[in-house]
Amino acid sequence: MSGRAAVILEQMGADAHVELTRERLELLRFGASRVTYQHSEERETLRVRLVADGREAWGITTDASPDGVAALRERLVRNAAAQPAGSPQPLLAQAEAQPPMPTFHESTERASADDRVAVMLALAAAMPPRTQLGGSVTHSIAEVEVANASGLRRGERRTRASVTAVAERDGHSSYLRCVGRDANGLTLSASAARTAELLVEAEQDGLQPGRHRALLAPQAVVTLLATLGYVAFGADVYDSGASPFAAALGQLVLDPSLSIADDAADPAGLPTGFDPDGALKRRVPLIDRGRLVGMVHDARTAARAGVASTGHAVPPGWRFGAGPSPSHVVMDAGNASRHVLLDAVGEGIAIQRVDYVRVVQPRRGIVTGTTRDATMRVRGGRIVARLPSFRFTLSLPELFGQLMAIGAEREAGDTVFMESVVAPALVVPAFPVDEIAQR
């Protein structure tokens, strides 16, 4: 690390917390199985919390030069002076050393434009004839530093590789998503094979509204599990009664076969060492065999509860709320192979992914959304036909509260409000079909 965060802290000349992030993003976009463009971007973001005379102010700038820092400091001093006096949360001290974490991989840092093209060409070669591919391949490296006036100093290099593709053939589509810290560790071949498998020729079938037994592929589970984590497992939402599991600590709230944790050290996701406050991320069991056993904390909620922060602060001005919020949710795998999962469905549907998922009633965990890409008919434990995408409205506690099977293989994904999610496929007894989506 460069130590620039500590230099900026000295320039602030007051009690302050500084977070400096420098990121380089390399992106390839493609459509119709051809390169659309290659894009390279470097950006730097500085976040500062300034505390003075019982008052505080936050500021964000993309100009971390000495002049930019001086201008930000002037604004923050004025803003803090205009606030009523209070009791700002104390700055964190560095009580623990930062353990090593596999957040950086040279394979991602060294990935070239030719490497990104090669990924696209390999995906195209794995698809059946007449398939058109669109999507992106990204490689990024970020250097994150935090420093504060209480002596906290942390730094970390984080690489990230991701591949997203939608394959279209004869008016139908199939989806692929791979994400991880290590570009060489992405399961591209296996993911491409599963994507191609759902592009085979099959008749179009109709679908009636109602409740259907369903196989949810891992990427569908990723989105739904992330949404459940967001509405249910933060200390603030739990303490305020806004969580669907409010006052249920220690009780059975989901299917007894389910265990879920927030684990930023799990290499299956996107390992991360600390949060924006500089607090070390800790593994937090959330659901243990269906029972609610824990919540994630930031420094503020941890002080209120008399416990240590679990490292789940969110950035200042976060558009999804003030936090704390889960960041690396991991669901334990089961033991069902794909064939066993389909046999468990018997007669029903298979859902590859869900999209446009929105929270309707947070306290009840009710969401609405649509299926996307390969939505299929299952009959006799086999995929036999294509189905139209459809809209659904469901209760997440109800969906995860009764399972028929859990897959043995997991996939990693992410959302705009969660850094990584790792989940297997699930078979549920009753997935609601509200109405057929219009294309």
ZAMARGU-4260 file (C-alpha; in steps of 0.2 Angstrom, whole numbers, plus 5000, padded with zeros to 4 digits):
<rodrens>
0) 5000/5000/5000 | 5006/5018/4997 | 5002/5025/5014 | 4993/5040/5005 | 4978/5038/5017
5) 4989/5042/5032 | 4996/5057/5023 | 4978/5063/5019 | 4973/5060/5037 | 4988/5072/5043
10) 4982/5085/5030 | 4964/5085/5038 | 4972/5091/5054 | 4957/5085/5065 | 4949/5069/5072
15) 4945/5060/5055 | 4943/5044/5047 | 4950/5042/5029 | 4946/5029/5016 | 4955/5029/4999
20) 4951/5018/4985 | 4961/5017/4969 | 4953/5006/4955 | 4958/5001/4938 | 4944/4992/4927
25) 4947/4983/4911 | 4931/4979/4902 | 4927/4970/4886 | 4909/4971/4879 | 4902/4959/4866
30) 4886/4957/4856 | 4881/4945/4842 | 4897/4935/4847 | 4908/4950/4841 | 4918/4962/4851
35) 4908/4978/4854 | 4922/4988/4863 | 4936/4987/4875 | 4936/5000/4889 | 4949/5004/4902
40) 4946/5016/4917 | 4955/5022/4932 | 4947/5030/4946 | 4951/5036/4964 | 4938/5039/4977
45) 4942/5048/4994 | 4929/5047/5008 | 4932/5057/5024 | 4923/5057/5041 | 4928/5073/5051
50) 4924/5075/5069 | 4926/5091/5079 | 4918/5098/5095 | 4905/5084/5096 | 4900/5087/5078
55) 4904/5077/5062 | 4902/5078/5044 | 4905/5066/5029 | 4913/5070/5012 | 4917/5061/4996
60) 4928/5067/4982 | 4937/5060/4967 | 4951/5073/4969 | 4963/5066/4981 | 4977/5079/4977
65) 4983/5090/4991 | 4972/5104/4984 | 4957/5093/4982 | 4959/5087/5000 | 4961/5105/5007
70) 4945/5110/4998 | 4936/5095/5005 | 4942/5099/5022 | 4936/5116/5021 | 4918/5110/5016
75) 4918/5097/5030 | 4923/5110/5044 | 4909/5121/5038 | 4897/5107/5037 | 4902/5100/5054
80) 4900/5117/5063 | 4882/5119/5056 | 4877/5103/5065 | 4870/5102/5082 | 4882/5095/5095
85) 4880/5077/5099 | 4890/5061/5103 | 4898/5055/5087 | 4903/5037/5087 | 4921/5035/5092
90) 4934/5031/5079 | 4939/5013/5079 | 4956/5009/5086 | 4967/4995/5078 | 4964/4982/5092
95) 4969/4967/5080 | 4982/4964/5067 | 4975/4961/5050 | 4976/4942/5045 | 4981/4937/5028
100) 4967/4936/5015 | 4967/4929/4997 | 4960/4945/4990 | 4973/4947/4976 | 4978/4936/4962
105) 4991/4940/4949 | 4981/4930/4935 | 4968/4944/4936 | 4980/4959/4937 | 4990/4952/4922
110) 4974/4948/4911 | 4976/4957/4895 | 4964/4963/4881 | 4969/4947/4871 | 4964/4937/4886
115) 4947/4945/4887 | 4944/4941/4869 | 4950/4923/4871 | 4936/4921/4885 | 4923/4927/4873
120) 4929/4916/4859 | 4929/4901/4870 | 4912/4904/4876 | 4906/4906/4858 | 4914/4890/4853
125) 4905/4880/4867 | 4888/4886/4861 | 4877/4876/4848 | 4876/4882/4830 | 4866/4898/4827
130) 4869/4905/4844 | 4873/4923/4847 | 4882/4929/4862 | 4881/4946/4871 | 4889/4951/4888
135) 4905/4957/4896 | 4922/4951/4903 | 4930/4962/4916 | 4946/4962/4926 | 4949/4975/4940
140) 4961/4978/4953 | 4958/4990/4968 | 4969/4996/4982 | 4960/5001/4997 | 4967/5010/5012
145) 4959/5016/5028 | 4967/5027/5042 | 4960/5037/5056 | 4966/5048/5071 | 4964/5034/5083
150) 4979/5025/5075 | 4970/5013/5064 | 4979/5008/5048 | 4973/4995/5036 | 4977/4991/5017
155) 4972/4978/5005 | 4973/4974/4986 | 4958/4966/4979 | 4956/4959/4961 | 4940/4954/4953
160) 4936/4944/4938 | 4919/4942/4930 | 4910/4935/4915 | 4892/4938/4911 | 4884/4931/4895
165) 4867/4929/4887 | 4866/4916/4874 | 4852/4918/4861 | 4847/4905/4849 | 4830/4903/4839
170) 4822/4917/4849 | 4827/4909/4866 | 4840/4913/4878 | 4851/4905/4892 | 4862/4914/4905
175) 4880/4913/4912 | 4888/4922/4926 | 4905/4918/4934 | 4913/4930/4947 | 4929/4928/4958
180) 4945/4936/4964 | 4956/4924/4953 | 4953/4924/4934 | 4961/4907/4932 | 4949/4900/4945
185) 4932/4904/4936 | 4923/4889/4931 | 4920/4894/4913 | 4920/4878/4905 | 4907/4870/4916
190) 4896/4886/4916 | 4897/4887/4897 | 4891/4868/4896 | 4876/4871/4907 | 4872/4887/4897
195) 4873/4878/4881 | 4863/4863/4887 | 4848/4874/4890 | 4848/4880/4871 | 4844/4863/4864
200) 4829/4863/4853 | 4813/4860/4863 | 4795/4864/4860 | 4787/4879/4868 | 4774/4875/4881
205) 4761/4885/4890 | 4760/4890/4908 | 4745/4893/4919 | 4746/4905/4934 | 4746/4896/4951
210) 4759/4887/4962 | 4772/4875/4954 | 4785/4864/4960 | 4801/4872/4955 | 4820/4869/4953
215) 4829/4886/4956 | 4846/4886/4948 | 4860/4893/4958 | 4860/4911/4950 | 4841/4912/4954
220) 4845/4907/4972 | 4859/4920/4973 | 4847/4934/4969 | 4833/4929/4981 | 4846/4924/4995
225) 4854/4941/4993 | 4837/4950/4995 | 4833/4940/5010 | 4850/4944/5018 | 4847/4963/5015
230) 4830/4963/5023 | 4833/4951/5037 | 4850/4950/5044 | 4856/4967/5048 | 4856/4972/5067
235) 4847/4989/5064 | 4833/4981/5054 | 4832/4967/5067 | 4832/4978/5082 | 4819/4990/5074
240) 4807/4976/5071 | 4808/4978/5052 | 4816/4961/5049 | 4804/4947/5044 | 4813/4937/5058
245) 4811/4951/5072 | 4812/4944/5090 | 4815/4926/5083 | 4833/4924/5088 | 4836/4906/5092
250) 4820/4900/5084 | 4817/4890/5069 | 4813/4902/5055 | 4818/4892/5039 | 4819/4874/5033
255) 4829/4864/5045 | 4841/4858/5031 | 4847/4876/5028 | 4863/4884/5036 | 4868/4901/5030
260) 4883/4912/5036 | 4891/4929/5031 | 4909/4924/5028 | 4921/4936/5019 | 4935/4924/5021
265) 4926/4910/5010 | 4936/4908/4994 | 4921/4903/4985 | 4915/4921/4986 | 4925/4937/4985
270) 4936/4937/5000 | 4938/4954/5009 | 4947/4959/5024 | 4939/4974/5032 | 4924/4986/5030
275) 4924/5005/5026 | 4926/5008/5045 | 4942/4998/5045 | 4934/4984/5056 | 4940/4966/5052
280) 4926/4956/5044 | 4921/4941/5054 | 4912/4925/5050 | 4894/4927/5056 | 4883/4912/5057
285) 4865/4918/5052 | 4855/4902/5050 | 4860/4886/5058 | 4849/4871/5053 | 4835/4883/5051
290) 4837/4892/5067 | 4841/4911/5067 | 4857/4912/5077 | 4865/4929/5072 | 4865/4946/5065
295) 4879/4957/5057 | 4885/4973/5065 | 4895/4989/5062 | 4904/4999/5075 | 4888/5008/5080
300) 4876/4994/5082 | 4890/4983/5090 | 4893/4997/5103 | 4874/4997/5107 | 4874/4978/5109
305) 4890/4977/5119 | 4898/4966/5106 | 4912/4968/5094 | 4909/4975/5076 | 4908/4960/5064
310) 4914/4971/5050 | 4898/4975/5041 | 4898/4994/5040 | 4892/5001/5023 | 4899/5017/5014
315) 4893/5034/5019 | 4878/5039/5008 | 4875/5021/5003 | 4859/5022/4992 | 4852/5006/5001
320) 4852/5013/5018 | 4863/5016/5033 | 4867/4998/5037 | 4875/4987/5044 | 4871/4975/5030
325) 4877/4957/5025 | 4891/4958/5012 | 4897/4940/5009 | 4882/4928/5011 | 4886/4909/5009
330) 4873/4895/5009 | 4879/4877/5013 | 4878/4865/4999 | 4867/4849/5000 | 4871/4832/4992
335) 4859/4832/4977 | 4866/4830/4960 | 4857/4839/4945 | 4848/4822/4941 | 4842/4821/4959
340) 4836/4838/4959 | 4826/4836/4943 | 4819/4819/4950 | 4814/4829/4965 | 4804/4841/4954
345) 4796/4827/4944 | 4782/4838/4936 | 4785/4856/4937 | 4797/4870/4931 | 4815/4875/4931
350) 4821/4893/4933 | 4838/4898/4928 | 4838/4916/4935 | 4826/4930/4941 | 4827/4948/4938
355) 4819/4965/4943 | 4817/4958/4960 | 4810/4972/4972 | 4805/4972/4990 | 4786/4975/4992
360) 4784/4972/5011 | 4801/4971/5021 | 4793/4966/5037 | 4785/4950/5029 | 4800/4948/5017
365) 4788/4949/5002 | 4796/4952/4985 | 4791/4953/4967 | 4801/4950/4951 | 4801/4940/4935
370) 4810/4925/4928 | 4823/4928/4914 | 4831/4917/4900 | 4829/4898/4902 | 4813/4895/4911
375) 4809/4877/4907 | 4796/4863/4909 | 4801/4848/4919 | 4791/4832/4916 | 4796/4815/4923
380) 4812/4822/4930 | 4817/4829/4913 | 4818/4846/4905 | 4806/4844/4890 | 4800/4861/4884
385) 4803/4879/4885 | 4791/4891/4895 | 4788/4909/4894 | 4795/4921/4907 | 4783/4925/4921
390) 4780/4938/4935 | 4780/4931/4953 | 4776/4938/4970 | 4782/4928/4985 | 4787/4927/5003
395) 4806/4924/5005 | 4804/4916/5023 | 4790/4905/5015 | 4801/4901/5000 | 4816/4896/5010
400) 4805/4889/5024 | 4801/4872/5015 | 4813/4864/5003 | 4813/4847/4994 | 4831/4846/4989
405) 4848/4856/4990 | 4861/4855/4976 | 4878/4848/4979 | 4886/4861/4968 | 4887/4880/4972
410) 4889/4896/4961 | 4895/4913/4966 | 4886/4929/4961 | 4884/4946/4967 | 4871/4960/4967
415) 4872/4979/4968 | 4870/4979/4987 | 4880/4963/4991 | 4898/4960/4987 | 4896/4941/4984
420) 4884/4927/4987 | 4887/4909/4986 | 4872/4897/4984 | 4867/4880/4977 | 4852/4875/4967
425) 4836/4872/4977 | 4820/4863/4974 | 4804/4871/4982 | 4787/4864/4982 | 4777/4879/4977
430) 4784/4893/4967 | 4770/4906/4962 | 4766/4911/4944 | 4757/4927/4944 | 4756/4932/4926
435) 4765/4928/4910 | 4778/4942/4906 | 4776/4952/4890 | 4791/4951/4878
</rodrens>
